[in-house]
Amino acid sequence: MSTLTPARLLSQAENLCQQRNVRLTPQRLEVLRLMAIQPGAISAYDLLDLLRESEPQAKPPTIYRALDFLLEQGFIHRVESTNSYLVCHHFEEPMHTSAMLICNRCGAVNEKHAEGIEQILQSVAKQSGFTLRHSVIEAHGLCEQCGEVEACSDHGDCHHDHSEPQGKKRGR
């Protein structure tokens, strides 16, 4: 994943929208900004709560329209299994295959480029006469930190927090 700052991501999105002759409204830009400052995936309703801090009148259709636009432009991904959304860090490659690595313990979602898998999917699609435009692969397991906690057998004398993670709601 790239290390683009939220400001750089927003600037890149604005430039791409100008090139594509599509309108990145202030509201769409704000939703993308809110997503860009999140440490991971976020649900539409959690995003709505954040948007209401600056736009108290915002309703669910407001968020869903913005999310639909951002998905269509390839600026975000929908994580189907967790019903959440994640900023894409590969704007410059709108037709890429992403592998979403989803931690079952803490809910973290990490997008990785699935280069080897991409060729396999293209081949399978071509054999079926299917034109592949975009694909997302979701894989569930444990992130490095949660794997370490799960493998720890010394619950009383270690530095791990063995309680259930509290940040799972926002997919940190």
MDTraj code that builds the backbone (N, CA, C; nanometers):
import mdtraj as md
import numpy as np

residues = "MET SER THR LEU THR PRO ALA ARG LEU LEU SER GLN ALA GLU ASN LEU CYS GLN GLN ARG ASN VAL ARG LEU THR PRO GLN ARG LEU GLU VAL LEU ARG LEU MET ALA ILE GLN PRO GLY ALA ILE SER ALA TYR ASP LEU LEU ASP LEU LEU ARG GLU SER GLU PRO GLN ALA LYS PRO PRO THR ILE TYR ARG ALA LEU ASP PHE LEU LEU GLU GLN GLY PHE ILE HIS ARG VAL GLU SER THR ASN SER TYR LEU VAL CYS HIS HIS PHE GLU GLU PRO MET HIS THR SER ALA MET LEU ILE CYS ASN ARG CYS GLY ALA VAL ASN GLU LYS HIS ALA GLU GLY ILE GLU GLN ILE LEU GLN SER VAL ALA LYS GLN SER GLY PHE THR LEU ARG HIS SER VAL ILE GLU ALA HIS GLY LEU CYS GLU GLN CYS GLY GLU VAL GLU ALA CYS SER ASP HIS GLY ASP CYS HIS HIS ASP HIS SER GLU PRO GLN GLY LYS LYS ARG GLY ARG".split()
xyz = np.array([
    [0.0845, -0.1166, 0.0000],
    [0.0000, 0.0000, 0.0000],
    [0.0886, 0.1224, 0.0000],
    [0.0497, 0.2261, -0.0731],
    [0.1297, 0.3464, -0.0785],
    [0.1174, 0.4230, 0.0524],
    [0.2084, 0.5167, 0.0700],
    [0.2062, 0.5974, 0.1913],
    [0.1596, 0.7389, 0.1604],
    [0.0678, 0.7528, 0.0664],
    [0.0144, 0.8834, 0.0323],
    [-0.0578, 0.9437, 0.1511],
    [-0.0380, 1.0720, 0.1718],
    [-0.1080, 1.1417, 0.2787],
    [-0.2526, 1.1647, 0.2374],
    [-0.3425, 1.1876, 0.3343],
    [-0.4815, 1.2183, 0.2981],
    [-0.4911, 1.3380, 0.2026],
    [-0.4110, 1.4409, 0.2250],
    [-0.4147, 1.5589, 0.1378],
    [-0.3747, 1.5230, -0.0051],
    [-0.2735, 1.4388, -0.0194],
    [-0.2275, 1.3963, -0.1523],
    [-0.3330, 1.3092, -0.2210],
    [-0.3979, 1.2205, -0.1440],
    [-0.5052, 1.1374, -0.2002],
    [-0.6195, 1.2244, -0.2529],
    [-0.6578, 1.3250, -0.1748],
    [-0.7670, 1.4131, -0.2163],
    [-0.7292, 1.4917, -0.3413],
    [-0.6062, 1.5403, -0.3452],
    [-0.5589, 1.6138, -0.4622],
    [-0.5580, 1.5249, -0.5857],
    [-0.5132, 1.4011, -0.5688],
    [-0.5109, 1.3052, -0.6795],
    [-0.6537, 1.2762, -0.7275],
    [-0.7471, 1.2609, -0.6345],
    [-0.8871, 1.2360, -0.6705],
    [-0.9448, 1.3546, -0.7473],
    [-0.9154, 1.4756, -0.7011],
    [-0.9649, 1.5954, -0.7707],
    [-0.9104, 1.6014, -0.9129],
    [-0.7818, 1.5740, -0.9292],
    [-0.7211, 1.5749, -1.0628],
    [-0.7833, 1.4700, -1.1539],
    [-0.8036, 1.3497, -1.1017],
    [-0.8645, 1.2442, -1.1826],
    [-1.0076, 1.2791, -1.2224],
    [-1.0826, 1.3395, -1.1326],
    [-1.2205, 1.3786, -1.1650],
    [-1.2218, 1.4852, -1.2748],
    [-1.1275, 1.5791, -1.2700],
    [-1.1184, 1.6797, -1.3763],
    [-1.0862, 1.6127, -1.5095],
    [-0.9913, 1.5182, -1.5092],
    [-0.9542, 1.4472, -1.6315],
    [-1.0709, 1.3664, -1.6866],
    [-1.1505, 1.3091, -1.5978],
    [-1.2635, 1.2247, -1.6378],
    [-1.3905, 1.3054, -1.6643],
    [-1.3833, 1.4344, -1.6382],
    [-1.4977, 1.5231, -1.6572],
    [-1.6182, 1.4792, -1.5732],
    [-1.5910, 1.4416, -1.4471],
    [-1.6962, 1.4082, -1.3515],
    [-1.6844, 1.5051, -1.2343],
    [-1.7936, 1.5241, -1.1648],
    [-1.7991, 1.6261, -1.0601],
    [-1.7743, 1.5674, -0.9212],
    [-1.6644, 1.6091, -0.8615],
    [-1.6334, 1.5736, -0.7241],
    [-1.6856, 1.6881, -0.6378],
    [-1.8104, 1.6748, -0.5958],
    [-1.8754, 1.7815, -0.5188],
    [-1.8061, 1.7984, -0.3839],
    [-1.8274, 1.9117, -0.3189],
    [-1.7692, 1.9302, -0.1855],
    [-1.8112, 1.8191, -0.0881],
    [-1.9339, 1.7733, -0.0992],
    [-1.9814, 1.6673, -0.0102],
    [-1.9094, 1.5345, -0.0389],
    [-1.8936, 1.4996, -0.1650],
    [-1.8203, 1.3784, -0.2019],
    [-1.6752, 1.3872, -0.1549],
    [-1.6162, 1.5050, -0.1727],
    [-1.4791, 1.5266, -0.1302],
    [-1.4664, 1.5125, 0.0214],
    [-1.5644, 1.5633, 0.0946],
    [-1.5624, 1.5519, 0.2405],
    [-1.5741, 1.4060, 0.2846],
    [-1.6585, 1.3297, 0.2188],
    [-1.6706, 1.1871, 0.2522],
    [-1.5378, 1.1169, 0.2248],
    [-1.4755, 1.1475, 0.1122],
    [-1.3456, 1.0876, 0.0813],
    [-1.2410, 1.1317, 0.1836],
    [-1.2449, 1.2579, 0.2251],
    [-1.1502, 1.3073, 0.3255],
    [-1.1683, 1.2320, 0.4571],
    [-1.2925, 1.2157, 0.4979],
    [-1.3200, 1.1427, 0.6222],
    [-1.2694, 0.9992, 0.6145],
    [-1.2861, 0.9385, 0.4989],
    [-1.2375, 0.8015, 0.4808],
    [-1.0849, 0.7968, 0.4800],
    [-1.0237, 0.8975, 0.4197],
    [-0.8772, 0.9002, 0.4075],
    [-0.8085, 0.9151, 0.5427],
    [-0.8765, 0.9734, 0.6399],
    [-0.8138, 0.9904, 0.7716],
    [-0.8450, 0.8742, 0.8647],
    [-0.9232, 0.7779, 0.8172],
    [-0.9527, 0.6585, 0.8970],
    [-0.8342, 0.5628, 0.8901],
    [-0.8062, 0.4944, 0.9996],
    [-0.6963, 0.3984, 0.9971],
    [-0.7311, 0.2678, 0.9262],
    [-0.8550, 0.2509, 0.8831],
    [-0.8947, 0.1273, 0.8160],
    [-1.0328, 0.1417, 0.7568],
    [-1.1028, 0.0306, 0.7452],
    [-1.2365, 0.0298, 0.6870],
    [-1.3366, 0.0915, 0.7839],
    [-1.4451, 0.1463, 0.7279],
    [-1.5478, 0.2111, 0.8086],
    [-1.6841, 0.1821, 0.7473],
    [-1.7842, 0.1654, 0.8324],
    [-1.9198, 0.1401, 0.7827],
    [-1.9828, 0.2711, 0.7356],
    [-2.0849, 0.2599, 0.6533],
    [-2.1546, 0.3781, 0.6031],
    [-2.2157, 0.4582, 0.7181],
    [-2.2707, 0.3904, 0.8164],
    [-2.3340, 0.4621, 0.9271],
    [-2.2329, 0.5284, 1.0189],
    [-2.1164, 0.4679, 1.0381],
    [-2.0112, 0.5350, 1.1148],
    [-1.9615, 0.6573, 1.0377],
    [-1.9547, 0.6435, 0.9061],
    [-1.9157, 0.7555, 0.8212],
    [-2.0204, 0.8666, 0.8281],
    [-2.1464, 0.8301, 0.8290],
    [-2.2547, 0.9275, 0.8413],
    [-2.2425, 1.0044, 0.9730],
    [-2.2124, 0.9343, 1.0813],
    [-2.1933, 1.0012, 1.2104],
    [-2.0813, 1.1048, 1.2026],
    [-1.9722, 1.0706, 1.1354],
    [-1.8613, 1.1648, 1.1198],
    [-1.9000, 1.2831, 1.0323],
    [-1.9743, 1.2563, 0.9241],
    [-2.0170, 1.3630, 0.8338],
    [-2.1118, 1.4596, 0.9046],
    [-2.1936, 1.4076, 0.9928],
    [-2.2898, 1.4921, 1.0639],
    [-2.2227, 1.5947, 1.1548],
    [-2.0952, 1.5741, 1.1871],
    [-2.0231, 1.6737, 1.2672],
    [-2.0093, 1.8047, 1.1903],
    [-1.9933, 1.7968, 1.0576],
    [-1.9832, 1.9177, 0.9753],
    [-2.1122, 1.9469, 0.8988],
    [-2.1945, 1.8452, 0.8780],
    [-2.3217, 1.8613, 0.8067],
    [-2.4321, 1.7913, 0.8854],
    [-2.4864, 1.8580, 0.9883],
    [-2.5848, 1.7944, 1.0764],
    [-2.7091, 1.7406, 1.0047],
    [-2.7418, 1.7960, 0.8889],
    [-2.8617, 1.7543, 0.8162],
    [-2.8395, 1.6302, 0.7305],
    [-2.7183, 1.5781, 0.7248],
    [-2.6864, 1.4627, 0.6388],
    [-2.7696, 1.3408, 0.6777],
    [-2.8196, 1.2723, 0.5764],
    [-2.9044, 1.1533, 0.5934],
    [-2.8366, 1.0337, 0.5251],
    [-2.8823, 0.9115, 0.5527],
    [-2.8204, 0.7942, 0.4884],
    [-2.8084, 0.8042, 0.3355],
    [-2.9111, 0.8523, 0.2630],
    [-2.8933, 0.8613, 0.1171],
    [-2.7756, 0.9511, 0.0764],
    [-2.7459, 1.0512, 0.1580],
    [-2.6326, 1.1403, 0.1310],
    [-2.5034, 1.0594, 0.1254],
    [-2.4838, 0.9764, 0.2251],
    [-2.3621, 0.8941, 0.2320],
    [-2.3599, 0.7915, 0.1202],
    [-2.4724, 0.7240, 0.0989],
    [-2.4736, 0.6183, -0.0025],
    [-2.4528, 0.6729, -0.1436],
    [-2.5042, 0.7910, -0.1717],
    [-2.4790, 0.8527, -0.3039],
    [-2.3305, 0.8853, -0.3192],
    [-2.2719, 0.9402, -0.2140],
    [-2.1284, 0.9732, -0.2190],
    [-2.0452, 0.8460, -0.2332],
    [-2.0791, 0.7424, -0.1558],
    [-2.0052, 0.6160, -0.1639],
    [-2.0177, 0.5534, -0.3024],
    [-2.1367, 0.5580, -0.3607],
    [-2.1564, 0.5032, -0.4959],
    [-2.0661, 0.5744, -0.5964],
    [-2.0595, 0.7068, -0.5874],
    [-1.9735, 0.7842, -0.6766],
    [-1.8268, 0.7457, -0.6565],
    [-1.7829, 0.7406, -0.5309],
    [-1.6431, 0.7098, -0.5012],
    [-1.6061, 0.5676, -0.5449],
    [-1.7007, 0.4742, -0.5309],
    [-1.6787, 0.3376, -0.5800],
    [-1.6659, 0.3361, -0.7319],
    [-1.7573, 0.4065, -0.7967],
    [-1.7583, 0.4121, -0.9433],
    [-1.6282, 0.4700, -0.9977],
    [-1.5709, 0.5649, -0.9266],
    [-1.4467, 0.6280, -0.9716],
    [-1.3223, 0.5486, -0.9313],
    [-1.3403, 0.4429, -0.8521],
    [-1.2279, 0.3603, -0.8109],
    [-1.1468, 0.4194, -0.6963],
    [-1.2052, 0.5135, -0.6228],
    [-1.1345, 0.5781, -0.5129],
    [-1.1453, 0.5000, -0.3823],
    [-1.2447, 0.4131, -0.3740],
    [-1.2655, 0.3329, -0.2537],
    [-1.3022, 0.1908, -0.2940],
    [-1.2955, 0.1011, -0.1964],
    [-1.3392, -0.0372, -0.2144],
    [-1.4490, -0.0658, -0.1131],
    [-1.5390, -0.1536, -0.1500],
    [-1.6380, -0.2027, -0.0547],
    [-1.5894, -0.3381, -0.0050],
    [-1.5827, -0.3509, 0.1257],
    [-1.5447, -0.4784, 0.1861],
    [-1.6763, -0.5493, 0.2151],
    [-1.7141, -0.6392, 0.1263],
    [-1.8458, -0.7034, 0.1319],
    [-1.8713, -0.7756, 0.2637],
    [-1.7751, -0.8537, 0.3081],
    [-1.7981, -0.9387, 0.4250],
    [-1.8157, -0.8612, 0.5550],
    [-1.7648, -0.7385, 0.5602],
    [-1.7810, -0.6579, 0.6812],
    [-1.8735, -0.5390, 0.6575],
    [-1.9290, -0.5291, 0.5372],
    [-2.0185, -0.4201, 0.5009],
    [-1.9558, -0.2856, 0.5377],
    [-1.8329, -0.2674, 0.4909],
    [-1.7604, -0.1446, 0.5205],
    [-1.6880, -0.0981, 0.3945],
    [-1.6235, 0.0167, 0.4060],
    [-1.5573, 0.0785, 0.2914],
    [-1.4156, 0.1180, 0.3301],
    [-1.3275, 0.1167, 0.2315],
    [-1.1864, 0.1427, 0.2541],
    [-1.1324, 0.2258, 0.1383],
    [-1.0512, 0.3256, 0.1682],
    [-0.9899, 0.4065, 0.0628],
    [-0.8933, 0.3193, -0.0156],
    [-0.8988, 0.3316, -0.1471],
    [-0.8048, 0.2610, -0.2352],
    [-0.6797, 0.3477, -0.2480],
    [-0.5648, 0.2876, -0.2358],
    [-0.4400, 0.3615, -0.2498],
    [-0.3751, 0.3397, -0.3863],
    [-0.4567, 0.2950, -0.4830],
    [-0.4067, 0.2692, -0.6179],
    [-0.4946, 0.3405, -0.7201],
    [-0.5231, 0.4690, -0.6984],
    [-0.6086, 0.5460, -0.7906],
    [-0.5592, 0.5382, -0.9341],
    [-0.4263, 0.5391, -0.9498],
    [-0.3677, 0.5438, -1.0834],
    [-0.3876, 0.4144, -1.1615],
    [-0.4375, 0.3105, -1.0950],
    [-0.4627, 0.1819, -1.1602],
    [-0.6081, 0.1404, -1.1360],
    [-0.7025, 0.2024, -1.2057],
    [-0.8435, 0.1769, -1.1761],
    [-0.8888, 0.0336, -1.2027],
    [-0.8163, -0.0419, -1.2840],
    [-0.8575, -0.1786, -1.3138],
    [-0.7596, -0.2776, -1.2516],
    [-0.7359, -0.2658, -1.1219],
    [-0.6459, -0.3572, -1.0534],
    [-0.7257, -0.4549, -0.9676],
    [-0.6602, -0.5626, -0.9315],
    [-0.7224, -0.6605, -0.8431],
    [-0.6657, -0.6400, -0.7036],
    [-0.7545, -0.6248, -0.6080],
    [-0.7134, -0.6041, -0.4695],
    [-0.7417, -0.7277, -0.3869],
    [-0.6504, -0.7557, -0.2963],
    [-0.6727, -0.8606, -0.1970],
    [-0.6916, -0.7887, -0.0640],
    [-0.8082, -0.8071, -0.0046],
    [-0.8378, -0.7481, 0.1251],
    [-0.8093, -0.8525, 0.2320],
    [-0.7112, -0.8247, 0.3152],
    [-0.6745, -0.9139, 0.4244],
    [-0.7449, -0.8623, 0.5490],
    [-0.8425, -0.9382, 0.5987],
    [-0.9319, -0.8927, 0.7045],
    [-0.9050, -0.9729, 0.8318],
    [-0.8709, -0.9027, 0.9387],
    [-0.8428, -0.9691, 1.0658],
    [-0.9738, -1.0007, 1.1370],
    [-0.9928, -1.1262, 1.1699],
    [-1.1149, -1.1683, 1.2396],
    [-1.1188, -1.1229, 1.3846],
    [-1.0048, -1.0880, 1.4414],
    [-1.0005, -1.0497, 1.5821],
    [-1.0217, -0.8991, 1.6006],
    [-0.9420, -0.8170, 1.5320],
    [-0.9504, -0.6719, 1.5528],
    [-1.0269, -0.5995, 1.4428],
    [-1.0519, -0.6667, 1.3314],
    [-1.1279, -0.6058, 1.2230],
    [-1.0447, -0.5242, 1.1259],
    [-0.9138, -0.5192, 1.1434],
    [-0.8284, -0.4431, 1.0520],
    [-0.8420, -0.4978, 0.9104],
    [-0.8400, -0.4072, 0.8133],
    [-0.8464, -0.4454, 0.6721],
    [-0.7248, -0.3857, 0.6045],
    [-0.6484, -0.4693, 0.5379],
    [-0.5275, -0.4259, 0.4706],
    [-0.5402, -0.4606, 0.3226],
    [-0.5372, -0.3595, 0.2375],
    [-0.5448, -0.3826, 0.0931],
    [-0.4062, -0.4113, 0.0381],
    [-0.3959, -0.5184, -0.0368],
    [-0.2712, -0.5540, -0.1039],
    [-0.2998, -0.5728, -0.2517],
    [-0.2021, -0.5435, -0.3332],
    [-0.2131, -0.5649, -0.4770],
    [-0.1994, -0.7145, -0.5040],
    [-0.2912, -0.7717, -0.5775],
    [-0.2930, -0.9169, -0.6026],
    [-0.2439, -0.9467, -0.7440],
    [-0.1177, -0.9167, -0.7690],
    [-0.0638, -0.9270, -0.9044],
    [-0.0678, -1.0664, -0.9645],
    [-0.0244, -1.1674, -0.8955],
    [-0.0246, -1.3027, -0.9512],
    [-0.1650, -1.3548, -0.9739],
    [-0.2536, -1.3209, -0.8847],
    [-0.3925, -1.3653, -0.8937],
    [-0.4642, -1.2975, -1.0104],
    [-0.4225, -1.1764, -1.0384],
    [-0.4851, -1.0983, -1.1454],
    [-0.4792, -1.1723, -1.2799],
    [-0.3636, -1.2301, -1.3120],
    [-0.3489, -1.3025, -1.4387],
    [-0.4383, -1.4262, -1.4419],
    [-0.4496, -1.4944, -1.3291],
    [-0.5358, -1.6128, -1.3220],
    [-0.6811, -1.5734, -1.3456],
    [-0.7259, -1.4670, -1.2803],
    [-0.8642, -1.4207, -1.2981],
    [-0.8900, -1.3780, -1.4426],
    [-0.7931, -1.3090, -1.5024],
    [-0.8068, -1.2669, -1.6428],
    [-0.8211, -1.3890, -1.7337],
    [-0.7419, -1.4909, -1.7076],
    [-0.7468, -1.6125, -1.7884],
    [-0.8814, -1.6836, -1.7736],
    [-0.9280, -1.6971, -1.6502],
    [-1.0579, -1.7615, -1.6245],
    [-1.1698, -1.6809, -1.6909],
    [-1.1633, -1.5491, -1.6782],
    [-1.2656, -1.4635, -1.7388],
    [-1.2645, -1.4774, -1.8914],
    [-1.1459, -1.4767, -1.9496],
    [-1.1332, -1.4857, -2.0955],
    [-1.1904, -1.6185, -2.1469],
    [-1.1642, -1.7288, -2.0755],
    [-1.2167, -1.8599, -2.1141],
    [-1.3692, -1.8610, -2.1153],
    [-1.4287, -1.7774, -2.0329],
    [-1.5747, -1.7711, -2.0227],
    [-1.6342, -1.6621, -2.1111],
    [-1.5502, -1.5899, -2.1846],
    [-1.5989, -1.4801, -2.2663],
    [-1.6404, -1.3597, -2.1826],
    [-1.5865, -1.3516, -2.0642],
    [-1.6218, -1.2463, -1.9692],
    [-1.5143, -1.1385, -1.9710],
    [-1.5551, -1.0126, -1.9709],
    [-1.4601, -0.9023, -1.9651],
    [-1.4516, -0.8540, -1.8212],
    [-1.3382, -0.8774, -1.7615],
    [-1.3151, -0.8411, -1.6223],
    [-1.2815, -0.6925, -1.6131],
    [-1.3532, -0.6209, -1.5297],
    [-1.3291, -0.4779, -1.5097],
    [-1.2626, -0.4493, -1.3760],
    [-1.3075, -0.5178, -1.2736],
    [-1.2581, -0.4912, -1.1389],
    [-1.2861, -0.6137, -1.0534],
    [-1.1942, -0.6462, -0.9667],
    [-1.2180, -0.7587, -0.8768],
    [-1.1522, -0.7329, -0.7417],
    [-1.2178, -0.7813, -0.6398],
    [-1.1673, -0.7706, -0.5031],
    [-1.1758, -0.9089, -0.4404],
    [-1.0674, -0.9511, -0.3823],
    [-1.0619, -1.0796, -0.3143],
    [-1.0556, -1.0515, -0.1650],
    [-1.1397, -1.1188, -0.0886],
    [-1.1392, -1.0998, 0.0558],
    [-1.0890, -1.2269, 0.1226],
    [-0.9922, -1.2105, 0.2112],
    [-0.9360, -1.3227, 0.2857],
    [-0.9415, -1.2885, 0.4344],
    [-0.9901, -1.3828, 0.5135],
    [-1.0036, -1.3624, 0.6580],
    [-0.8990, -1.4436, 0.7329],
    [-0.8500, -1.3868, 0.8404],
    [-0.7504, -1.4546, 0.9237],
    [-0.7139, -1.3649, 1.0394],
    [-0.5861, -1.3623, 1.0735],
    [-0.5380, -1.2799, 1.1837],
    [-0.4227, -1.1926, 1.1358],
    [-0.4262, -1.0654, 1.1730],
    [-0.3135, -0.9778, 1.1427],
    [-0.1952, -1.0210, 1.2292],
    [-0.0808, -0.9650, 1.2047],
    [0.0400, -1.0064, 1.2763],
    [0.0250, -0.9906, 1.4280],
    [-0.0272, -0.8749, 1.4716],
    [-0.0408, -0.8504, 1.6150],
    [-0.1408, -0.9462, 1.6789],
    [-0.2546, -0.9668, 1.6145],
    [-0.3560, -1.0566, 1.6707],
    [-0.3091, -1.2023, 1.6664],
    [-0.2323, -1.2386, 1.5662],
    [-0.1751, -1.3732, 1.5595],
    [-0.0806, -1.3973, 1.6754],
    [-0.0047, -1.2950, 1.7094],
    [0.0873, -1.3044, 1.8229],
    [0.0090, -1.3219, 1.9537],
    [-0.0995, -1.2461, 1.9697],
    [-0.1822, -1.2562, 2.0895],
    [-0.2455, -1.3949, 2.0977],
    [-0.2993, -1.4431, 1.9868],
    [-0.3648, -1.5740, 1.9845],
    [-0.2656, -1.6869, 2.0148],
    [-0.1407, -1.6714, 1.9722],
    [-0.0408, -1.7756, 1.9934],
    [0.0186, -1.7733, 2.1344],
    [-0.0022, -1.6640, 2.2063],
    [0.0550, -1.6490, 2.3397],
    [-0.0150, -1.7430, 2.4383],
    [0.0657, -1.8156, 2.5145],
    [0.0076, -1.9067, 2.6134],
    [0.0352, -1.8594, 2.7562],
    [0.1037, -1.7483, 2.7686],
    [0.1398, -1.6962, 2.9003],
    [0.0545, -1.5742, 2.9339],
    [-0.0741, -1.5957, 2.9488],
    [-0.1694, -1.4863, 2.9673],
    [-0.1415, -1.3987, 3.0891],
    [-0.0820, -1.4524, 3.1910],
    [-0.0623, -1.3755, 3.3131],
    [0.0640, -1.2929, 3.3152],
    [0.1648, -1.3325, 3.2401],
    [0.2949, -1.2673, 3.2513],
    [0.3481, -1.2233, 3.1148],
    [0.2621, -1.1627, 3.0353],
    [0.3055, -1.1165, 2.9038],
    [0.2596, -0.9717, 2.8832],
    [0.2980, -0.9135, 2.7750],
    [0.2622, -0.7744, 2.7443],
    [0.1382, -0.7638, 2.6549],
    [0.0759, -0.8733, 2.6205],
    [-0.0399, -0.8731, 2.5305],
    [-0.1692, -0.8375, 2.6034],
    [-0.2593, -0.7771, 2.5294],
    [-0.3956, -0.7530, 2.5791],
    [-0.4813, -0.8674, 2.5256],
    [-0.5195, -0.9581, 2.6127],
    [-0.5946, -1.0757, 2.5710],
    [-0.7460, -1.0544, 2.5715],
    [-0.7895, -0.9328, 2.6060],
    [-0.9336, -0.9047, 2.6010],
    [-0.9759, -0.8875, 2.4557],
    [-1.1055, -0.8956, 2.4326],
    [-1.1559, -0.8756, 2.2970],
    [-1.1311, -0.7307, 2.2558],
    [-1.0855, -0.7079, 2.1351],
    [-1.0590, -0.5714, 2.0894],
    [-1.1872, -0.4874, 2.0914],
    [-1.1731, -0.3610, 2.1277],
    [-1.2870, -0.2699, 2.1348],
    [-1.3096, -0.1961, 2.0034],
    [-1.2084, -0.1837, 1.9180],
    [-1.2182, -0.1030, 1.7964],
    [-1.2753, -0.1752, 1.6774],
    [-1.3326, -0.2927, 1.6959],
    [-1.3766, -0.3737, 1.5833],
    [-1.4855, -0.3054, 1.5002],
    [-1.5690, -0.2241, 1.5620],
    [-1.6808, -0.1615, 1.4931],
    [-1.6366, -0.0830, 1.3701],
    [-1.5308, -0.0076, 1.3810],
    [-1.4833, 0.0737, 1.2692],
    [-1.3784, 0.0022, 1.1867],
    [-1.3504, -0.1200, 1.2159],
    [-1.2579, -0.1987, 1.1332],
    [-1.1145, -0.1542, 1.1374],
    [-1.0715, -0.0938, 1.2430],
    [-0.9388, -0.0366, 1.2525],
    [-0.8354, -0.1169, 1.1931],
])
top = md.Topology()
chain = top.add_chain()
for i, resn in enumerate(residues, 1):
    res = top.add_residue(resn, chain, resSeq=i)
    for name in ("N", "CA", "C"):
        top.add_atom(name, md.element.get_by_symbol(name[0]), res)
traj = md.Trajectory(xyz[None], top)
